[in-house]
Amino acid sequence: MNLEQHLRAQWNRHAQDWIQEDQALRTGLLDAWMLDALGDVAGRHVVDIGCGEGRFCRLLAGLGAEATGVDLTPALLARARSLAGERETYLEGNAEDLTSLGDAQFDLAVSYIVLVDLLEFHQSLEAAYRVLRPGGRFVVCNVHPMRTAVPYGWIRQGNTKLFYALDTYTDEGPREFEWWGETFVNMHRSLSTHVSAFLDAGFVLEGLREPTPSAAQLAADPDLADEFRVPNFIIFVLSRPAS
Ligand SMILES: C[S@@+](CC[C@H](N)C(=O)[O-])C[C@H]1O[C@@H](n2cnc3c(N)ncnc32)[C@H](O)[C@@H]1O
């Protein structure tokens, strides 16, 4: 199996694992940062590119958005459709071309930890740009490049995390790690590669955030204290210029 086939097959094989996965980092930390970056979504047409089983679309629709989720994994889409309320639409499609979507259809686009799964990263950004209306915003959350360089790189002494071993940062490409009892692959790209690709696609970089927990989030989940030590996620706030 080549890399492209592996990247696609892994989500098909593990759709049920993903549906059952603990989403504490999203619900307890990242969602608040994503919603803050998106602004008021009520009445807005939002596309969630790589929507998985639709959790974030459901959240957006609950806030009044017209949410469209696109994903490549049929079992995840089936789950999303089974839970969908009004204002939610799910389409099978590839983030690398978004051919199921027309031009300039959306006010907002979301990519919530999906870029690590994509081989044709530049094409996916061009597709996101195409489906956004001029003036629209694209909020991208990804695993932080300092983490994708060495997945699960904490160096421990007993139960104590001593430090995170960052290495091979400029060596971009696939990284293998164990997840759900199998070899999973994420794509590692540097921070400058991300920013250059966004700019090359035509986006304006409006903001860059490295999420840490609020006092309330930390009180609710003390394990989030590690998020102050080494960046785990990164959020890029991008816009398609109005003209
Ligand atoms: C880590 S999951 C994130 C799902 C969702 N964004 C969330 O936050 O719950 C990655 C998702 O990307 C999807 N995906 C991977 N490659 C894709 C592609 N080329 N086009 C569309 N979706 C893809 C997978 O099917 C999976 O649902």
The ligand as an ORCA input file, in Angstrom:
! r2SCAN-3c Opt
* xyz 0 1
  C      -8.710     13.505     13.199
  S     -10.175     13.215     12.276
  C     -10.948     14.782     12.606
  C     -12.425     14.763     12.363
  C     -13.149     16.077     12.726
  N     -12.593     17.211     12.009
  C     -13.110     16.315     14.207
  O     -12.450     17.249     14.652
  O     -13.750     15.555     14.947
  C      -9.633     13.398     10.596
  C     -10.743     13.297      9.591
  O     -10.240     13.628      8.307
  C     -10.892     12.805      7.349
  N     -10.070     12.792      6.143
  C      -8.841     12.260      5.991
  N      -8.402     12.465      4.730
  C      -9.391     13.136      4.083
  C      -9.545     13.638      2.755
  N      -8.567     13.504      1.838
  N     -10.679     14.274      2.456
  C     -11.685     14.436      3.362
  N     -11.587     13.980      4.634
  C     -10.454     13.337      4.982
  C     -11.018     11.469      8.038
  O     -12.004     10.668      7.439
  C     -11.379     11.918      9.448
  O     -12.758     12.058      9.582
*
